[in-house]
Every structure is written in structure tokens, then in C-alpha cells.
Amino acid sequence: MTALHYAALYGKKYAVAKLLQCGPKELVNKVTNGFTPFMRAVAKGFDEIVEYLMNLGDIDPCVKLGDGRNVLHIGAKRNRLKVLQTLLDKTSKDTAKKRTGQMSNDTLPMERTDQMSSETLPRERTGQMSNDSLPREKSGQMSSINKIQKLINAPDNEKNRTTPLHTASRFGHVNVFEILLKYGANPFLLDSEMKTPLHIAKKMALQNGEFLHKKDGNGDTVFHLMAKDGHDRPLDVQLREDKENIVNCKNNDGCTPLWLAAASGHLKCVEHMLSRDASIEMTNKSKLTPLMVASQNGHADVVEYMINKNANVSALDEKKRNCLEIAILERHT
């Protein structure tokens, strides 16, 4: 391995900075024993080095291991929650804007030379490196950020088709599962065994109270996601594990899973949730009930089923319209 690989492997952030200042930038993407220095830092959980290398903009985060796994697979397998948070937080525009200028003192890896061994760093005449002697960020960091976002649903290879979320599920890392879900990981992608991360999560008992309460950036629970996309069979399985009536939880728009299923016309999902005590009258922020939104979107079979289940046909939305008036306005008659 190169000196840069060793510095990243053992968490020597000051040495990483010095080596990149003095050596060719291409070393940051050099693969040795299957790993780049960046991948070594991710695997070991050195989030400060990971963030520093990201800020430089020279790394290629799409380099993969021999079996096709990317840096998110590595972090998910090793339960590197803080590293994954660092990587995925950088997809936000606000974070990127804040870091396009000069790095702040708390971002730069700074250590006194008297705390470092002679084997780690070459001797310096001064006791501490100045900010000007360290590499600064480059605009190229944005391409690295965008590339990492695209890796979140990437399978390892055609044989296994395992995503980072599959990996978190398989190893039972609940918090990693949550952070990947929050940043857009798809819980319904199939691996080579035709299993979704949710199937694996059930096997690993992740769907205890802690798992079912998890929400993504939109406030959606796993029930919201399954109801919205019409995944009725896994939804039915997960509903059996709901001991705390989480099925009636609202997302950021005030929508319950039943509301989303009705809006999308997924009759089977509606049937499963109503059989498990989902509230048929809970409204969203616009005071639309599931029956109203099904009427609005023209899902006649869902409307008929919900009326047979005693949904209130006289309820009014915020514009004082009932479900029949909404259907007429939308020309669903």
C-alpha cells in the first residue's frame, strides 16, 4: 500500500493532508489491495478524513471493490453510521454551498507535530501547519457529491443485485437502514433471491417497534412507502407486526398510509389497512379524507369499497365540498 493508504487506514488525518499537499493528486484514487484511501477511511469509520477527502473534490467515489460493492455498501456492512451521515448529508444544497469556499479551522485536519510520530509526518520547522499549507476545497467536490447520491440504490453486481439497503438489513444495522431510507434508498428493489430489503428486515427482526417508527425525509414510514407504491403483499406482512397502530401515523403532508393508497387507487392496500384498524376518516392538511381523494382521482373501485365500509360521504374538505361534489368537479361521474 502507499503511504496515503496507510494514513487513511490508521486515521492519520494530518498525514493525509500533508501527503496530498506534497504528492500527486492521482494517489487519492489509487487502488491497492482492492481499496482506495477513501474506501479505507470509510471502512474504518474515520468520518473526518472522509469529509476532508470529499471536500477536496479529487476523489472518485464510484470506484468499486472487486465484487462490485461501493463505498455505501462498505459503510452499511460495517455499521459506519457517522460516515454515511457525512457522505449523504453532502447531497444537500445548503451544505454544498457552505463548503465551496475556504475550509474552516474545524474542518481542516490540524494536529501538532509534537503529537505525531516521526514515522507519520516529515519534520516541520514550525510546530503547527498553517491553513495556507493545507489543500483547499475545489469546485469538483460537487461532482463527487452527485456521484455518491447515485450510488444509494446501486447493486453490487448482476449476480447478487444487493444494494446498500439490502446490506444494512442483512447485518441488522437499524440506524444505518434508517439513514439510507431517509436519503432515498428504495426498500422495494429485488436482489437475486427476489427479496427486498423489507423481506430481509423481517427475517432479521428489524421490524420491531424501532424499525416501524422510522421515517424518511418526507415523514413517510415504511407503511406510507408500501401503500403509495401498491406493494400490498409486503404491506400485509408488516401490518401484522404493527402493535402500536403506526398505520395511522401521518407524514409531513398530513397523509396516512391509507390516504396514500386511496389516492393512488391501490385497492388491495386499502383492504389490508382497513382490516387492521386503519382510520377511514383521517384527513390530510387540506382536510381531504381518503374517500375524497379517491373520488378526486377517479378510483371508482376504491370509492365503492370505502363507502361499503361506512366512510362518511357527507364530510367536507377545507373548501366545504363533499366527495360527490369533488368527483363532479373532476368529471368523475
Kinemage of the C-alpha trace (Angstrom):
@kinemage 1
@onewidth
@group {chain A} dominant
@subgroup {mainchain}
@vectorlist {calphas} color= white
{ca met a 1} P 0.000 0.000 0.000
{ca thr a 2} L 1.021 3.615 -0.462
{ca ala a 3} L 1.737 5.976 2.430
{ca leu a 4} L -1.632 7.616 1.752
{ca his a 5} L -3.413 4.269 2.127
{ca tyr a 6} L -1.710 3.707 5.482
{ca ala a 7} L -2.534 7.210 6.688
{ca ala a 8} L -6.219 6.705 5.818
{ca leu a 9} L -6.240 3.178 7.281
{ca tyr a 10} L -4.933 4.337 10.666
{ca gly a 11} L -6.870 7.584 10.870
{ca lys a 12} L -3.922 9.974 10.498
{ca lys a 13} L -5.829 12.952 9.162
{ca tyr a 14} L -2.888 15.374 9.374
{ca ala a 15} L -0.686 12.936 7.468
{ca val a 16} L -3.379 12.537 4.793
{ca ala a 17} L -3.426 16.310 4.300
{ca lys a 18} L 0.363 16.552 4.152
{ca leu a 19} L 0.715 13.691 1.680
{ca leu a 20} L -1.900 15.192 -0.632
{ca gln a 21} L -0.175 18.555 -0.436
{ca cys a 22} L 3.195 17.131 -1.385
{ca gly a 23} L 2.304 14.225 -3.648
{ca pro a 24} L 0.383 13.686 -6.885
{ca lys a 25} L -3.380 14.022 -6.525
{ca glu a 26} L -3.884 10.810 -8.506
{ca leu a 27} L -2.870 8.830 -5.418
{ca val a 28} L -6.230 9.548 -3.829
{ca asn a 29} L -7.899 7.204 -6.358
{ca lys a 30} L -5.158 4.575 -6.492
{ca val a 31} L -6.467 1.059 -5.804
{ca thr a 32} L -4.244 -1.114 -3.633
{ca asn a 33} L -5.441 -4.479 -2.337
{ca gly a 34} L -8.865 -3.604 -3.691
{ca phe a 35} L -9.241 -0.317 -1.764
{ca thr a 36} L -8.604 3.347 -2.451
{ca pro a 37} L -7.521 5.551 0.504
{ca phe a 38} L -11.061 6.963 0.568
{ca met a 39} L -12.555 3.465 0.814
{ca arg a 40} L -10.124 2.641 3.639
{ca ala a 41} L -11.307 5.670 5.614
{ca val a 42} L -14.959 4.723 5.050
{ca ala a 43} L -14.356 1.117 6.112
{ca lys a 44} L -12.576 2.176 9.306
{ca gly a 45} L -15.146 4.825 10.167
{ca phe a 46} L -12.841 7.872 10.086
{ca asp a 47} L -15.505 10.445 9.260
{ca glu a 48} L -13.169 13.468 9.479
{ca ile a 49} L -10.874 12.015 6.821
{ca val a 50} L -13.880 11.069 4.692
{ca glu a 51} L -15.227 14.604 4.881
{ca tyr a 52} L -11.803 16.107 4.183
{ca leu a 53} L -11.291 13.975 1.066
{ca met a 54} L -14.809 14.795 -0.115
{ca asn a 55} L -14.124 18.490 0.252
{ca leu a 56} L -11.005 18.275 -1.899
{ca gly a 57} L -13.079 17.205 -4.899
{ca asp a 58} L -10.390 14.920 -6.361
{ca ile a 59} L -11.830 11.588 -5.279
{ca asp a 60} L -13.804 9.232 -7.469
{ca pro a 61} L -16.381 7.729 -5.092
{ca cys a 62} L -17.602 5.343 -7.792
{ca val a 63} L -14.541 3.096 -7.538
{ca lys a 64} L -15.773 -0.349 -6.501
{ca leu a 65} L -14.360 -3.374 -4.771
{ca gly a 66} L -13.676 -6.454 -6.858
{ca asp a 67} L -17.136 -7.837 -6.062
{ca gly a 68} L -18.842 -4.608 -7.163
{ca arg a 69} L -19.580 -3.079 -3.756
{ca asn a 70} L -19.298 0.696 -3.476
{ca val a 71} L -18.484 2.934 -0.501
{ca leu a 72} L -22.099 2.869 0.706
{ca his a 73} L -22.083 -0.933 0.733
{ca ile a 74} L -18.875 -0.793 2.779
{ca gly a 75} L -20.295 1.693 5.270
{ca ala a 76} L -23.567 -0.230 5.567
{ca lys a 77} L -21.841 -3.556 6.218
{ca arg a 78} L -19.533 -2.132 8.879
{ca asn a 79} L -22.249 -0.063 10.556
{ca arg a 80} L -20.413 3.229 9.931
{ca leu a 81} L -23.368 5.444 10.721
{ca lys a 82} L -21.440 8.686 11.167
{ca val a 83} L -19.504 8.188 7.933
{ca leu a 84} L -22.703 7.513 5.982
{ca gln a 85} L -24.273 10.593 7.548
{ca thr a 86} L -21.258 12.636 6.414
{ca leu a 87} L -21.417 11.253 2.867
{ca leu a 88} L -25.165 11.630 2.412
{ca asp a 89} L -25.526 14.988 4.143
{ca lys a 90} L -23.340 16.461 1.437
{ca thr a 91} L -26.082 15.881 -1.114
{ca ser a 92} L -27.988 18.838 0.318
{ca lys a 93} L -27.535 22.152 -1.486
{ca asp a 94} L -27.107 24.141 1.698
{ca thr a 95} L -24.220 22.000 2.863
{ca ala a 96} L -22.559 22.195 -0.540
{ca lys a 97} L -22.852 25.982 -0.656
{ca lys a 98} L -21.323 26.392 2.765
{ca arg a 99} L -18.311 24.355 1.754
{ca thr a 100} L -17.417 25.867 -1.621
{ca gly a 101} L -15.126 28.481 -0.083
{ca gln a 102} L -12.098 28.092 2.155
{ca met a 103} L -12.266 25.334 4.723
{ca ser a 104} L -12.828 26.432 8.305
{ca asn a 105} L -10.420 25.629 11.100
{ca asp a 106} L -12.738 22.975 12.499
{ca thr a 107} L -12.876 21.257 9.105
{ca leu a 108} L -9.155 21.214 8.429
{ca pro a 109} L -7.281 18.294 9.950
{ca met a 110} L -4.881 20.048 12.331
{ca glu a 111} L -2.603 18.310 14.801
{ca arg a 112} L 0.585 19.477 16.467
{ca thr a 113} L 3.748 17.794 15.256
{ca asp a 114} L 4.767 17.038 18.791
{ca gln a 115} L 1.737 14.751 18.985
{ca met a 116} L 2.711 12.871 15.832
{ca ser a 117} L 5.361 10.234 15.495
{ca ser a 118} L 8.317 10.778 13.179
{ca glu a 119} L 7.075 7.889 11.089
{ca thr a 120} L 3.773 9.634 10.419
{ca leu a 121} L 4.970 13.018 9.164
{ca pro a 122} L 8.138 14.581 7.815
{ca arg a 123} L 9.678 17.069 10.222
{ca glu a 124} L 8.476 20.647 10.036
{ca arg a 125} L 10.303 23.727 11.247
{ca thr a 126} L 7.112 25.063 12.723
{ca gly a 127} L 5.127 23.296 15.432
{ca gln a 128} L 1.860 23.527 13.506
{ca met a 129} L 0.917 23.778 9.864
{ca ser a 130} L -0.793 26.963 8.756
{ca asn a 131} L -4.115 26.944 6.961
{ca asp a 132} L -2.400 28.108 3.772
{ca ser a 133} L -0.205 24.999 3.663
{ca leu a 134} L -3.160 22.639 3.523
{ca pro a 135} L -5.082 21.747 0.371
{ca arg a 136} L -8.255 23.719 -0.069
{ca glu a 137} L -11.582 22.566 -1.394
{ca lys a 138} L -12.315 22.586 -5.090
{ca ser a 139} L -15.471 23.060 -7.062
{ca gly a 140} L -15.026 19.465 -8.195
{ca gln a 141} L -16.467 18.346 -4.867
{ca met a 142} L -19.939 18.795 -6.348
{ca ser a 143} L -19.362 16.022 -8.875
{ca ser a 144} L -18.249 13.724 -6.058
{ca ile a 145} L -21.383 14.594 -4.082
{ca asn a 146} L -23.647 13.908 -7.059
{ca lys a 147} L -21.924 10.599 -7.766
{ca ile a 148} L -22.413 9.389 -4.203
{ca gln a 149} L -26.128 10.175 -4.373
{ca lys a 150} L -26.392 7.918 -7.437
{ca leu a 151} L -24.762 5.047 -5.542
{ca ile a 152} L -27.511 4.760 -2.925
{ca asn a 153} L -29.610 2.302 -4.974
{ca ala a 154} L -26.760 0.769 -6.970
{ca pro a 155} L -26.483 -3.051 -6.843
{ca asp a 156} L -23.119 -4.644 -6.202
{ca asn a 157} L -23.177 -6.892 -9.285
{ca glu a 158} L -25.568 -8.673 -11.620
{ca lys a 159} L -25.199 -11.949 -9.744
{ca asn a 160} L -26.288 -10.722 -6.307
{ca arg a 161} L -28.112 -7.434 -7.066
{ca thr a 162} L -27.512 -6.345 -3.447
{ca thr a 163} L -27.977 -2.638 -2.675
{ca pro a 164} L -26.553 -0.813 0.373
{ca leu a 165} L -30.034 -1.038 1.950
{ca his a 166} L -30.071 -4.826 1.459
{ca thr a 167} L -26.694 -4.894 3.197
{ca ala a 168} L -27.895 -2.867 6.194
{ca ser a 169} L -30.924 -5.158 6.500
{ca arg a 170} L -28.889 -8.339 6.254
{ca phe a 171} L -26.480 -7.297 9.012
{ca gly a 172} L -29.213 -5.941 11.270
{ca his a 173} L -27.997 -2.321 11.331
{ca val a 174} L -31.242 -0.500 12.112
{ca asn a 175} L -29.802 3.019 12.300
{ca val a 176} L -27.941 2.599 9.021
{ca phe a 177} L -31.155 1.301 7.442
{ca glu a 178} L -32.885 4.467 8.650
{ca ile a 179} L -30.295 6.898 7.291
{ca leu a 180} L -30.226 5.198 3.871
{ca leu a 181} L -34.014 5.258 3.732
{ca lys a 182} L -34.029 8.932 4.687
{ca tyr a 183} L -31.765 9.829 1.768
{ca gly a 184} L -33.708 7.963 -0.887
{ca ala a 185} L -32.827 4.283 -0.705
{ca asn a 186} L -35.551 2.197 -2.341
{ca pro a 187} L -36.841 -0.511 0.055
{ca phe a 188} L -38.579 -2.409 -2.755
{ca leu a 189} L -35.667 -3.284 -5.050
{ca leu a 190} L -35.231 -7.022 -5.549
{ca asp a 191} L -31.945 -8.852 -5.148
{ca ser a 192} L -31.040 -12.059 -6.995
{ca glu a 193} L -33.086 -14.087 -4.496
{ca met a 194} L -36.145 -11.921 -5.269
{ca lys a 195} L -36.034 -10.371 -1.807
{ca thr a 196} L -36.454 -6.703 -0.993
{ca pro a 197} L -34.655 -5.053 1.947
{ca leu a 198} L -38.001 -5.260 3.747
{ca his a 199} L -38.118 -9.049 3.351
{ca ile a 200} L -34.629 -9.276 4.804
{ca ala a 201} L -35.535 -6.808 7.544
{ca lys a 202} L -38.383 -9.067 8.624
{ca lys a 203} L -36.085 -12.070 8.768
{ca met a 204} L -33.584 -10.094 10.834
{ca ala a 205} L -36.382 -8.843 13.134
{ca leu a 206} L -35.687 -5.217 12.226
{ca gln a 207} L -39.400 -4.544 12.071
{ca asn a 208} L -39.722 -4.292 15.830
{ca gly a 209} L -41.129 -1.059 17.210
{ca glu a 210} L -37.906 0.779 16.434
{ca phe a 211} L -37.928 -0.139 12.756
{ca leu a 212} L -41.597 0.533 12.049
{ca his a 213} L -41.343 4.016 13.553
{ca lys a 214} L -38.550 5.090 11.194
{ca lys a 215} L -39.366 7.951 8.807
{ca asp a 216} L -37.677 9.316 5.700
{ca gly a 217} L -37.196 12.994 4.822
{ca asn a 218} L -40.860 13.327 3.837
{ca gly a 219} L -42.036 11.868 7.127
{ca asp a 220} L -43.054 8.604 5.442
{ca thr a 221} L -42.889 5.354 7.383
{ca val a 222} L -42.436 2.005 5.688
{ca phe a 223} L -46.254 1.744 5.603
{ca his a 224} L -46.506 5.016 3.649
{ca leu a 225} L -43.940 3.811 1.119
{ca met a 226} L -45.600 0.456 0.544
{ca ala a 227} L -49.114 1.949 0.360
{ca lys a 228} L -48.061 4.660 -2.079
{ca asp a 229} L -46.435 2.201 -4.476
{ca gly a 230} L -49.071 -0.524 -4.145
{ca his a 231} L -46.903 -3.198 -2.538
{ca asp a 232} L -49.877 -4.964 -0.979
{ca arg a 233} L -48.276 -8.296 -0.048
{ca pro a 234} L -45.305 -6.971 1.958
{ca leu a 235} L -47.676 -4.370 3.433
{ca asp a 236} L -49.951 -7.122 4.708
{ca val a 237} L -46.967 -8.869 6.294
{ca gln a 238} L -45.737 -5.702 8.013
{ca leu a 239} L -49.213 -4.781 9.261
{ca arg a 240} L -49.238 -7.970 11.320
{ca glu a 241} L -46.230 -6.651 13.223
{ca asp a 242} L -47.854 -3.274 13.969
{ca lys a 243} L -48.685 -3.455 17.663
{ca glu a 244} L -48.800 0.322 18.218
{ca asn a 245} L -51.191 1.450 15.468
{ca ile a 246} L -48.383 3.085 13.472
{ca val a 247} L -50.539 2.537 10.378
{ca asn a 248} L -52.378 5.751 11.319
{ca cys a 249} L -49.197 7.838 11.504
{ca lys a 250} L -49.200 10.961 9.316
{ca asn a 251} L -46.337 12.173 7.114
{ca asn a 252} L -45.252 15.800 6.642
{ca asp a 253} L -48.284 16.471 4.402
{ca gly a 254} L -50.682 15.037 6.946
{ca cys a 255} L -51.313 11.891 4.912
{ca thr a 256} L -51.753 8.455 6.442
{ca pro a 257} L -50.748 5.281 4.556
{ca leu a 258} L -54.453 4.618 3.873
{ca trp a 259} L -54.827 8.105 2.392
{ca leu a 260} L -51.894 7.487 0.024
{ca ala a 261} L -53.220 4.097 -1.047
{ca ala a 262} L -56.648 5.606 -1.765
{ca ala a 263} L -55.072 8.484 -3.698
{ca ser a 264} L -53.154 6.038 -5.890
{ca gly a 265} L -56.051 3.601 -6.339
{ca his a 266} L -54.370 0.616 -4.690
{ca leu a 267} L -57.474 -1.280 -3.614
{ca lys a 268} L -55.653 -4.268 -2.106
{ca cys a 269} L -53.604 -1.975 0.121
{ca val a 270} L -56.781 -0.189 1.201
{ca glu a 271} L -58.394 -3.535 2.050
{ca his a 272} L -55.404 -4.700 4.098
{ca met a 273} L -55.193 -1.489 6.120
{ca leu a 274} L -58.910 -1.247 6.851
{ca ser a 275} L -58.816 -4.844 8.072
{ca arg a 276} L -56.071 -3.755 10.502
{ca asp a 277} L -57.958 -0.839 12.056
{ca ala a 278} L -56.624 1.973 9.881
{ca ser a 279} L -58.724 5.104 10.398
{ca ile a 280} L -61.009 5.680 7.409
{ca glu a 281} L -61.694 9.337 8.244
{ca met a 282} L -58.243 10.825 8.942
{ca thr a 283} L -57.651 13.852 6.687
{ca asn a 284} L -54.568 15.449 5.208
{ca lys a 285} L -53.669 19.134 5.624
{ca ser a 286} L -56.332 20.098 3.059
{ca lys a 287} L -58.997 18.271 5.076
{ca leu a 288} L -59.381 15.627 2.381
{ca thr a 289} L -60.402 12.184 3.634
{ca pro a 290} L -59.244 9.006 1.868
{ca leu a 291} L -62.716 8.751 0.292
{ca met a 292} L -62.479 12.311 -1.028
{ca val a 293} L -59.055 11.847 -2.603
{ca ala a 294} L -60.140 8.555 -4.206
{ca ser a 295} L -63.169 10.394 -5.616
{ca gln a 296} L -60.966 13.235 -6.813
{ca asn a 297} L -58.645 10.863 -8.664
{ca gly a 298} L -61.385 8.730 -10.165
{ca his a 299} L -60.688 5.432 -8.397
{ca ala a 300} L -64.228 4.059 -8.529
{ca asp a 301} L -63.408 0.647 -7.056
{ca val a 302} L -61.724 2.236 -4.029
{ca val a 303} L -64.634 4.668 -3.598
{ca glu a 304} L -67.183 1.839 -3.707
{ca tyr a 305} L -65.227 -0.280 -1.238
{ca met a 306} L -64.793 2.572 1.249
{ca ile a 307} L -68.470 3.525 1.083
{ca asn a 308} L -69.319 -0.106 1.851
{ca lys a 309} L -67.007 0.226 4.858
{ca asn a 310} L -69.097 3.147 6.102
{ca ala a 311} L -66.821 6.016 5.067
{ca asn a 312} L -68.534 9.345 5.719
{ca val a 313} L -69.925 10.610 2.392
{ca ser a 314} L -71.062 13.875 3.981
{ca ala a 315} L -67.659 15.015 5.257
{ca leu a 316} L -66.440 18.375 3.880
{ca asp a 317} L -62.973 19.458 2.847
{ca glu a 318} L -61.494 22.909 3.537
{ca lys a 319} L -63.482 24.295 0.571
{ca lys a 320} L -66.714 22.872 2.022
{ca arg a 321} L -67.094 20.197 -0.668
{ca asn a 322} L -68.167 16.598 -0.115
{ca cys a 323} L -66.874 13.593 -2.029
{ca leu a 324} L -69.684 13.701 -4.626
{ca glu a 325} L -69.065 17.377 -5.390
{ca ile a 326} L -65.348 16.713 -5.704
{ca ala a 327} L -65.978 13.858 -8.154
{ca ile a 328} L -68.300 16.043 -10.249
{ca leu a 329} L -65.777 18.887 -10.363
{ca glu a 330} L -63.117 16.450 -11.549
{ca arg a 331} L -65.606 14.989 -14.071
{ca his a 332} L -65.515 11.520 -12.496
{ca thr a 333} L -69.215 10.748 -12.759
